[in-house]
Amino acid sequence: MAAGFDRVAAVYRLLERLAFGRQLERARFAHLGALRPCRHILIVGDGDGRCLEMVLRVAPEATITSIDASEAMQAMARRRVEAADAGARVTFERADIRTMPLPPAHYDAVLTMFVLDCFPPDEAAAVVGRLAAAVTAAGQWLFADFAVPARGWRRLHGRVQVALLYAFFRWQTGIGASALPPSEALIDGWGFRCRDVQESRAGSIRSVWFGRPSA
């Protein structure tokens, strides 16, 4: 999977802009303001570093760990951090989140933006469990991803969109997933409760701010 995302790294942002305009970018950034008081933040699968760059601005006291399996994507993120002169605040880890050791109850917040959809349901469940264990009892989870609305024409639109996306990314990157995992339910199952939701594209793109009740 990592090698596949290396393959599309150079054109990823262009493809995203052609297909969705700035909708995915807005979904990534929708709830970042909630991170302002955080001190330790984990970002998983950020790709070219656009979300990381914004997190550095909105959480000026935080140190950030950015994990990505793609060497090419991570190189792009590193260049963004260097341009922002914020390298001392970021630790880059090129690793597979399915196996990388994580410190227990360490992070104030974890961000998964358009990444859990890369995993089949059983792998997504394992990844969510590993990440939940790395977040403090008062921690937050910021999530953005595609969705299939429950009914009507919006459901048809969502299903077609997701089918096309999986067809492309399975072809280009070799991801093992072929359908969206129940990511929000999995996150909720680890004690995170929805605080706010923003939707776009007829409900087929969702950005969710989760927090544990003690937060």
Backbone hydrogen bonds, N-H to C=O, Kabsch-Sander energy under -0.5 kcal/mol:
donor,donor_aa,acceptor,acceptor_aa,energy
4,G,173,T,-0.6
5,F,1,M,-1.9
6,D,2,A,-1.9
7,R,3,A,-1.4
8,V,4,G,-1.0
9,A,5,F,-0.9
9,A,6,D,-0.5
11,V,8,V,-0.9
12,Y,8,V,-1.0
12,Y,9,A,-0.8
13,R,9,A,-0.5
15,L,11,V,-2.8
16,E,12,Y,-2.7
17,R,13,R,-2.6
18,L,14,L,-2.5
19,A,15,L,-2.2
20,F,16,E,-3.0
21,G,17,R,-1.9
23,Q,20,F,-2.3
26,R,22,R,-2.6
27,A,23,Q,-1.9
28,R,24,L,-2.2
29,F,25,E,-1.9
30,A,26,R,-1.1
32,L,29,F,-1.3
34,A,31,H,-1.8
35,L,32,L,-2.2
36,R,33,G,-1.4
38,C,35,L,-2.1
41,I,63,T,-2.3
42,L,109,A,-2.5
43,I,65,T,-3.0
44,V,111,L,-2.5
45,G,67,I,-3.3
49,G,46,D,-0.9
53,E,49,G,-2.5
54,M,50,R,-1.5
55,V,51,C,-2.7
56,L,52,L,-2.2
57,R,53,E,-0.8
57,R,54,M,-0.5
58,V,54,M,-2.3
59,A,55,V,-2.3
62,A,59,A,-1.7
63,T,39,R,-2.7
64,I,89,R,-3.1
65,T,41,I,-2.8
66,S,64,I,-0.5
66,S,91,T,-2.7
67,I,43,I,-2.8
67,I,65,T,-0.6
68,D,93,E,-2.1
71,E,69,A,-0.6
74,Q,70,S,-2.2
75,A,71,E,-2.0
76,M,72,A,-1.5
77,A,73,M,-2.0
78,R,74,Q,-2.6
79,R,75,A,-1.8
80,R,76,M,-1.6
81,V,77,A,-2.2
82,E,78,R,-2.6
83,A,79,R,-2.2
84,A,80,R,-1.6
85,D,82,E,-1.1
86,A,81,V,-2.1
89,R,86,A,-1.7
90,V,87,G,-1.2
91,T,64,I,-2.9
92,F,90,V,-0.5
93,E,66,S,-2.7
95,A,68,D,-0.8
95,A,93,E,-1.0
97,I,95,A,-0.6
99,T,96,D,-2.0
100,M,96,D,-2.3
105,A,133,A,-2.8
106,H,103,P,-0.8
106,H,134,A,-1.7
107,Y,134,A,-2.8
108,D,40,H,-2.6
109,A,40,H,-1.2
110,V,140,Q,-1.7
111,L,42,L,-2.6
112,T,142,L,-2.5
113,M,44,V,-0.7
114,F,112,T,-0.7
114,F,144,A,-3.5
118,C,115,V,-2.0
119,F,116,L,-1.6
124,A,120,P,-2.9
125,A,121,P,-2.3
126,A,122,D,-1.7
127,V,123,E,-2.6
128,V,124,A,-2.7
129,G,125,A,-2.0
130,R,126,A,-2.2
131,L,127,V,-2.6
132,A,128,V,-2.8
133,A,129,G,-1.7
134,A,130,R,-0.7
134,A,131,L,-0.9
135,V,132,A,-1.2
136,T,107,Y,-2.6
139,G,136,T,-1.9
140,Q,108,D,-2.3
141,W,210,F,-2.3
142,L,110,V,-2.5
143,F,141,W,-0.5
143,F,208,V,-2.6
144,A,112,T,-1.8
145,D,206,R,-2.2
147,A,204,S,-2.1
155,R,151,R,-0.9
155,R,152,G,-0.6
156,L,152,G,-1.5
157,H,153,W,-2.7
158,G,154,R,-2.6
159,R,155,R,-2.7
160,V,156,L,-2.4
161,Q,157,H,-2.4
162,V,158,G,-2.6
163,A,159,R,-2.3
164,L,160,V,-2.3
165,L,161,Q,-2.2
166,Y,162,V,-2.6
167,A,163,A,-2.2
168,F,164,L,-2.1
169,F,165,L,-2.7
170,R,166,Y,-2.5
171,W,167,A,-1.4
172,Q,168,F,-2.7
173,T,169,F,-2.5
174,G,169,F,-0.8
174,G,170,R,-0.7
175,I,169,F,-0.9
176,G,118,C,-0.5
177,A,118,C,-0.8
183,S,181,P,-2.3
186,L,182,P,-2.3
187,I,183,S,-2.5
188,D,184,E,-2.5
189,G,185,A,-1.9
190,W,186,L,-0.5
190,W,187,I,-1.4
191,G,188,D,-1.9
192,F,187,I,-1.3
193,R,211,G,-2.8
195,R,209,W,-3.5
196,D,209,W,-1.2
198,Q,207,S,-2.5
200,S,205,I,-1.9
204,S,200,S,-0.7
204,S,201,R,-1.5
205,I,200,S,-1.6
206,R,145,D,-2.9
207,S,198,Q,-2.6
208,V,143,F,-3.3
209,W,196,D,-2.6
210,F,141,W,-2.9
210,F,208,V,-0.6
211,G,193,R,-2.2
212,R,139,G,-2.2
214,S,137,A,-0.5
215,A,212,R,-3.0
